[in-house]
Every structure is written in structure tokens, then in C-alpha cells.
């Protein structure tokens, strides 16, 4: 890990900037439910230089 950071010349991070849940259908029985859906997200990636 340290070698990889040194080779890149800094440190970076990724943060979720948007997330959306799109429900397709629900199965329910008594106290339990199952959700079928997709979860879409977008990342915000940034590299910070140590120089």
C-alpha cells in the first residue's frame, strides 16, 4: 500500500455523491418483506498531491 501511494505521488479518496434506489417489486408475508430493486450510485474521486 505504501509503495502504491509513493508511486502515485499522493493520497486519494472516493466518496459517493449521489445514490438512487429504484424499487421493482415487493413480496410481503406477515412481518417479513423482500424488496427487488436496483441501487445506482455515482462516485466523486480525488487525488491529493503531497508536493
Backbone as JSON Lines, residues from 0, in Angstrom:
{"i":0,"aa":"X","n":[0.83,-1.2,0.0],"ca":[0.0,0.0,0.0],"c":[0.87,1.26,0.0]}
{"i":1,"aa":"X","n":[1.91,1.3,0.84],"ca":[2.77,2.47,0.89],"c":[3.49,2.68,-0.43]}
{"i":2,"aa":"X","n":[3.94,1.59,-1.06],"ca":[4.6,1.72,-2.35],"c":[3.66,2.31,-3.39]}
{"i":3,"aa":"X","n":[2.42,1.88,-3.35],"ca":[1.44,2.38,-4.31],"c":[1.22,3.88,-4.11]}
{"i":4,"aa":"X","n":[1.1,4.33,-2.88],"ca":[0.92,5.77,-2.61],"c":[2.13,6.56,-3.08]}
{"i":5,"aa":"X","n":[3.33,6.04,-2.81],"ca":[4.54,6.73,-3.22],"c":[4.63,6.83,-4.74]}
{"i":6,"aa":"X","n":[4.23,5.77,-5.43],"ca":[4.27,5.77,-6.9],"c":[3.29,6.77,-7.48]}
{"i":7,"aa":"X","n":[2.17,6.96,-6.82],"ca":[1.16,7.9,-7.31],"c":[1.47,9.34,-6.91]}
{"i":8,"aa":"X","n":[2.35,9.53,-5.94],"ca":[2.74,10.88,-5.54],"c":[1.74,11.56,-4.61]}
{"i":9,"aa":"X","n":[0.89,10.82,-3.94],"ca":[-0.07,11.42,-3.01],"c":[-1.08,10.41,-2.54]}
{"i":10,"aa":"X","n":[-2.15,10.91,-1.97],"ca":[-3.23,10.06,-1.48],"c":[-4.53,10.48,-2.12]}
{"i":11,"aa":"X","n":[-5.44,9.53,-2.25],"ca":[-6.72,9.84,-2.86],"c":[-7.87,9.28,-2.06]}
{"i":12,"aa":"X","n":[-9.06,9.62,-2.47],"ca":[-10.26,9.09,-1.83],"c":[-11.39,9.04,-2.85]}
{"i":13,"aa":"X","n":[-12.39,8.28,-2.52],"ca":[-13.61,8.22,-3.32],"c":[-14.8,8.4,-2.38]}
{"i":14,"aa":"X","n":[-15.75,9.22,-2.78],"ca":[-16.93,9.48,-1.98],"c":[-18.17,9.33,-2.85]}
{"i":15,"aa":"X","n":[-19.21,8.76,-2.29],"ca":[-20.48,8.64,-3.03],"c":[-21.14,10.01,-3.05]}
{"i":16,"aa":"X","n":[-21.4,10.53,-4.27],"ca":[-22.01,11.86,-4.35],"c":[-23.49,11.81,-4.68]}
{"i":17,"aa":"X","n":[-23.98,10.66,-5.16],"ca":[-25.41,10.52,-5.45],"c":[-25.76,9.03,-5.37]}
{"i":18,"aa":"X","n":[-26.9,8.72,-4.76],"ca":[-27.36,7.34,-4.68],"c":[-28.87,7.31,-4.92]}
{"i":19,"aa":"X","n":[-29.32,6.33,-5.71],"ca":[-30.75,6.23,-6.02],"c":[-31.21,4.77,-5.92]}
{"i":20,"aa":"X","n":[-32.32,4.55,-5.24],"ca":[-32.93,3.24,-5.06],"c":[-34.15,3.16,-5.96]}
{"i":21,"aa":"X","n":[-34.16,2.2,-6.89],"ca":[-35.28,2.04,-7.82],"c":[-35.97,0.71,-7.55]}
{"i":22,"aa":"X","n":[-37.11,0.79,-6.89],"ca":[-37.84,-0.41,-6.49],"c":[-38.54,-1.04,-7.68]}
{"i":23,"aa":"X","n":[-38.38,-2.35,-7.86],"ca":[-39.03,-3.08,-8.94],"c":[-40.31,-3.76,-8.44]}
{"i":24,"aa":"X","n":[-40.19,-4.49,-7.32],"ca":[-41.38,-5.13,-6.73],"c":[-41.1,-5.53,-5.29]}
{"i":25,"aa":"X","n":[-42.18,-5.86,-4.56],"ca":[-42.09,-6.23,-3.15],"c":[-42.93,-7.48,-2.92]}
{"i":26,"aa":"X","n":[-42.37,-8.4,-2.16],"ca":[-43.12,-9.58,-1.72],"c":[-43.26,-9.47,-0.21]}
{"i":27,"aa":"X","n":[-44.48,-9.53,0.3],"ca":[-44.7,-9.39,1.73],"c":[-45.56,-10.53,2.25]}
{"i":28,"aa":"X","n":[-45.19,-10.99,3.45],"ca":[-45.94,-12.05,4.11],"c":[-45.78,-11.86,5.61]}
{"i":29,"aa":"X","n":[-46.86,-11.52,6.28],"ca":[-46.79,-11.32,7.73],"c":[-45.85,-10.17,8.09]}
{"i":30,"aa":"X","n":[-44.83,-10.48,8.91],"ca":[-43.89,-9.46,9.38],"c":[-42.66,-9.31,8.48]}
{"i":31,"aa":"X","n":[-42.58,-10.07,7.39],"ca":[-41.39,-10.06,6.54],"c":[-41.71,-9.55,5.14]}
{"i":32,"aa":"X","n":[-40.73,-8.88,4.55],"ca":[-40.88,-8.38,3.18],"c":[-39.55,-8.54,2.45]}
{"i":33,"aa":"X","n":[-39.63,-8.79,1.15],"ca":[-38.45,-8.88,0.28],"c":[-38.61,-7.83,-0.8]}
{"i":34,"aa":"X","n":[-37.59,-6.99,-0.96],"ca":[-37.6,-5.94,-1.97],"c":[-36.68,-6.34,-3.12]}
{"i":35,"aa":"X","n":[-37.17,-6.22,-4.35],"ca":[-36.35,-6.41,-5.54],"c":[-36.16,-5.04,-6.16]}
{"i":36,"aa":"X","n":[-34.88,-4.64,-6.32],"ca":[-34.61,-3.29,-6.78],"c":[-33.19,-3.17,-7.31]}
{"i":37,"aa":"X","n":[-32.88,-2.0,-7.84],"ca":[-31.51,-1.67,-8.21],"c":[-31.07,-0.48,-7.37]}
{"i":38,"aa":"X","n":[-29.78,-0.42,-7.11],"ca":[-29.19,0.69,-6.36],"c":[-28.09,1.27,-7.22]}
{"i":39,"aa":"X","n":[-28.31,2.49,-7.71],"ca":[-27.34,3.17,-8.57],"c":[-26.62,4.25,-7.77]}
{"i":40,"aa":"X","n":[-25.32,4.41,-8.03],"ca":[-24.57,5.45,-7.35],"c":[-23.52,6.05,-8.26]}
{"i":41,"aa":"X","n":[-23.09,7.26,-7.92],"ca":[-22.02,7.95,-8.64],"c":[-20.91,8.27,-7.65]}
{"i":42,"aa":"X","n":[-19.66,8.11,-8.07],"ca":[-18.52,8.37,-7.21],"c":[-17.86,9.69,-7.57]}
{"i":43,"aa":"X","n":[-17.33,10.34,-6.56],"ca":[-16.51,11.53,-6.72],"c":[-15.11,11.12,-6.28]}
{"i":44,"aa":"X","n":[-14.18,10.98,-7.22],"ca":[-12.81,10.54,-6.91],"c":[-11.87,11.75,-6.96]}
{"i":45,"aa":"X","n":[-10.92,11.77,-6.02],"ca":[-10.0,12.9,-5.96],"c":[-8.63,12.4,-5.52]}
{"i":46,"aa":"X","n":[-7.6,12.93,-6.15],"ca":[-6.22,12.6,-5.81],"c":[-5.56,13.86,-5.28]}
{"i":47,"aa":"X","n":[-4.98,13.77,-4.09],"ca":[-4.31,14.91,-3.49],"c":[-2.8,14.68,-3.55]}
{"i":48,"aa":"X","n":[-2.08,15.66,-4.01],"ca":[-0.64,15.56,-4.14],"c":[0.05,15.99,-2.84]}
{"i":49,"aa":"X","n":[1.14,15.32,-2.5],"ca":[1.9,15.68,-1.28],"c":[2.94,16.75,-1.57]}
{"i":50,"aa":"X","n":[3.11,17.13,-2.81],"ca":[4.16,18.09,-3.18],"c":[3.82,19.49,-2.81]}
